[in-house]
């Protein structure tokens, strides 16, 4: 992901993958500010997206994202990734 434009595109893609699995993520930190605080692309350098999902849906979220080519962060420990 390169810069804010890449982050916006990734956030849209990840949100669509999760929506298809009936999961609605909550964007946190920089991802949450993309639409409201940084009106000029490039003002907010980003290298990752922080998203919150319901704990009961975590395995489903990881599975949906993994099937779409994403990989969980090594620090994430769930029954499906540990």
Short mmCIF file of the C-alpha atoms (twelve columns), coordinates in Angstrom:
data_MODEL
# 
_entry.id   MODEL 
# 
loop_
_atom_site.group_PDB 
_atom_site.id 
_atom_site.type_symbol 
_atom_site.label_atom_id 
_atom_site.label_alt_id 
_atom_site.label_comp_id 
_atom_site.label_asym_id 
_atom_site.label_seq_id 
_atom_site.Cartn_x 
_atom_site.Cartn_y 
_atom_site.Cartn_z 
_atom_site.pdbx_PDB_model_num 
ATOM 1  C CA . UNK A 1  0.000   0.000   0.000  1 
ATOM 2  C CA . UNK A 2  1.456   3.351   -0.934 1 
ATOM 3  C CA . UNK A 3  0.056   6.478   0.638  1 
ATOM 4  C CA . UNK A 4  -3.481  7.578   1.229  1 
ATOM 5  C CA . UNK A 5  -4.824  6.656   -2.217 1 
ATOM 6  C CA . UNK A 6  -3.548  3.107   -1.837 1 
ATOM 7  C CA . UNK A 7  -5.005  2.973   1.670  1 
ATOM 8  C CA . UNK A 8  -8.415  4.165   0.448  1 
ATOM 9  C CA . UNK A 9  -8.431  1.549   -2.303 1 
ATOM 10 C CA . UNK A 10 -7.371  -1.197  0.111  1 
ATOM 11 C CA . UNK A 11 -9.975  -0.131  2.676  1 
ATOM 12 C CA . UNK A 12 -12.703 -0.283  0.004  1 
ATOM 13 C CA . UNK A 13 -11.515 -3.710  -1.156 1 
ATOM 14 C CA . UNK A 14 -11.227 -5.174  2.337  1 
ATOM 15 C CA . UNK A 15 -14.602 -3.723  3.309  1 
ATOM 16 C CA . UNK A 16 -16.198 -5.334  0.247  1 
ATOM 17 C CA . UNK A 17 -14.647 -8.724  1.060  1 
ATOM 18 C CA . UNK A 18 -15.899 -8.516  4.629  1 
ATOM 19 C CA . UNK A 19 -19.338 -7.260  3.580  1 
ATOM 20 C CA . UNK A 20 -19.689 -10.293 1.317  1 
ATOM 21 C CA . UNK A 21 -19.109 -12.390 4.463  1 
ATOM 22 C CA . UNK A 22 -21.759 -10.351 6.346  1 
ATOM 23 C CA . UNK A 23 -19.108 -8.610  8.467  1 
ATOM 24 C CA . UNK A 24 -19.032 -4.863  9.017  1 
ATOM 25 C CA . UNK A 25 -15.570 -3.721  10.129 1 
ATOM 26 C CA . UNK A 26 -14.876 -0.549  12.076 1 
ATOM 27 C CA . UNK A 27 -11.902 1.417   10.779 1 
ATOM 28 C CA . UNK A 28 -9.506  2.576   13.490 1 
ATOM 29 C CA . UNK A 29 -6.689  5.105   13.686 1 
ATOM 30 C CA . UNK A 30 -5.455  6.379   10.301 1 
ATOM 31 C CA . UNK A 31 -7.985  4.367   8.290  1 
ATOM 32 C CA . UNK A 32 -10.806 5.993   10.249 1 
ATOM 33 C CA . UNK A 33 -9.490  9.451   9.381  1 
ATOM 34 C CA . UNK A 34 -9.065  8.949   5.625  1 
ATOM 35 C CA . UNK A 35 -12.457 10.388  4.681  1 
ATOM 36 C CA . UNK A 36 -12.809 13.006  7.388  1 
ATOM 37 C CA . UNK A 37 -9.453  14.530  8.263  1 
ATOM 38 C CA . UNK A 38 -7.217  14.175  5.213  1 
ATOM 39 C CA . UNK A 39 -8.894  15.833  2.261  1 
ATOM 40 C CA . UNK A 40 -5.650  16.087  0.281  1 
ATOM 41 C CA . UNK A 41 -4.229  12.725  -0.823 1 
ATOM 42 C CA . UNK A 42 -0.733  12.109  0.451  1 
ATOM 43 C CA . UNK A 43 -1.014  14.012  3.720  1 
ATOM 44 C CA . UNK A 44 -1.356  10.775  5.692  1 
ATOM 45 C CA . UNK A 45 1.310   8.198   4.848  1 
ATOM 46 C CA . UNK A 46 0.050   4.703   5.665  1 
ATOM 47 C CA . UNK A 47 1.484   1.201   5.523  1 
ATOM 48 C CA . UNK A 48 -1.379  -0.763  7.074  1 
ATOM 49 C CA . UNK A 49 -5.075  -0.662  7.939  1 
ATOM 50 C CA . UNK A 50 -6.367  -1.161  11.460 1 
ATOM 51 C CA . UNK A 51 -9.846  -2.679  11.504 1 
ATOM 52 C CA . UNK A 52 -12.017 -3.937  14.317 1 
ATOM 53 C CA . UNK A 53 -14.423 -6.839  13.819 1 
ATOM 54 C CA . UNK A 54 -16.713 -8.582  16.273 1 
ATOM 55 C CA . UNK A 55 -14.747 -11.273 18.100 1 
ATOM 56 C CA . UNK A 56 -17.440 -13.821 17.207 1 
ATOM 57 C CA . UNK A 57 -16.769 -13.080 13.525 1 
ATOM 58 C CA . UNK A 58 -12.972 -13.064 13.681 1 
ATOM 59 C CA . UNK A 59 -12.451 -16.543 12.232 1 
ATOM 60 C CA . UNK A 60 -14.863 -15.774 9.391  1 
ATOM 61 C CA . UNK A 61 -13.130 -12.451 8.714  1 
ATOM 62 C CA . UNK A 62 -9.667  -14.032 8.652  1 
ATOM 63 C CA . UNK A 63 -10.945 -16.801 6.370  1 
ATOM 64 C CA . UNK A 64 -12.605 -14.376 3.947  1 
ATOM 65 C CA . UNK A 65 -9.552  -12.124 3.768  1 
ATOM 66 C CA . UNK A 66 -7.138  -15.058 3.432  1 
ATOM 67 C CA . UNK A 67 -9.249  -16.460 0.580  1 
ATOM 68 C CA . UNK A 68 -8.928  -13.045 -1.101 1 
ATOM 69 C CA . UNK A 69 -5.140  -13.071 -0.898 1 
ATOM 70 C CA . UNK A 70 -4.582  -11.217 2.371  1 
ATOM 71 C CA . UNK A 71 -2.495  -12.633 5.197  1 
ATOM 72 C CA . UNK A 72 -3.039  -12.106 8.926  1 
ATOM 73 C CA . UNK A 73 -0.392  -10.239 10.867 1 
ATOM 74 C CA . UNK A 74 1.912   -12.717 12.655 1 
ATOM 75 C CA . UNK A 75 0.798   -11.293 16.018 1 
ATOM 76 C CA . UNK A 76 -2.830  -12.260 15.339 1 
ATOM 77 C CA . UNK A 77 -3.641  -15.477 17.149 1 
ATOM 78 C CA . UNK A 78 -6.976  -17.116 16.421 1 
ATOM 79 C CA . UNK A 79 -8.044  -20.750 16.280 1 
ATOM 80 C CA . UNK A 80 -7.681  -20.674 12.482 1 
ATOM 81 C CA . UNK A 81 -4.256  -19.009 12.424 1 
ATOM 82 C CA . UNK A 82 -2.436  -20.379 15.473 1 
# 
